[in-house]
């Protein structure tokens, strides 16, 4: 089954913790779990198959987990568990490394070695929430020794490749269940590329990646740069290429795999921002031309023409219709 969702709320209180332990053991890896909240345990879990990978979301209270040599001998999916902390506070130890983690951190560990973990919950941090990408070790295109350097360490998710990957995974967890099998297979390949690029960057192993993977990772970085700089009227293919230290020719080559050019992408995203702002009641007093300028479209006539071409009506007319609908 491509997507499954589980929640302890539908079970009797005395069944919930045992069910949770069994479900996590099947969906992640056999693990010994204990908790001071066993009596009133509450947890939920979703699982999405994306090609050869799996994406899992978890929400749970305070608990402790341990994967021993004995459990590994009993069953090992041979994965790297790349985890984004969405809420709460956690601690993990594997090998000689250990890390304290909080919302906004990444961590990676392997199912093939013993590890220990602890999730802390309470009024100040809330319940723990995490998003896990199960990466088959055989598919990660990096030397094992390089990835081992990163095990059980706090990895950044607020900037650079970490931010790109975190935003992508969050969107995938939300929208992925609505996609078909072919799309999920493509999304799985993209997920592997972005995860490998993230790990390669941190392990100083970028040269180990295949050229196709490096290009897809670079394209993801360019997408984020464009999104962050839409308000800059000087955002052009030339400025984008210069920022990423590549030629304009290579930039256009990267976009050949898509349905639109670099310039068309910039224009579409700017118009999407304008479309949202024109419908926002708190911006109703901002002149229409200023909405365009706010997103780098400084020519009032050019903005009006592009908006009409994209949405079938002038921006002022759209604003009036949208505000009447509100």
Secondary structure, DSSP 8 states (H G I E B T S, - for coil): --EEEEEGGGS-HHHHHHHHHHHHHHHT---EEE-TTSTT---EEEEEEETTEEEEEEEE-SEEEEE-HHHHHH----EEEEEEEEESEEEEEETTEEEEEETTEEEEEETTS-EEEEEE-STTT-SEEEEEEEEEGGG--S-HHHHHTTTTS-EE-SSHHHHHHHHHHHHHHHHGGGS-HHHHHHHHHHHHHHHHHHHHHHTT-GGGS-HHHHHHHHHHHHHHHHHHTTT-TT--HHHHHHHTT--HHHHHHHGGGSSS-HHHHHHHHHHHHHHHHHT-GGGTTS-HHHHHHHTT---HHHHHHHHHHHHSS-HHHHHHHHHHH-
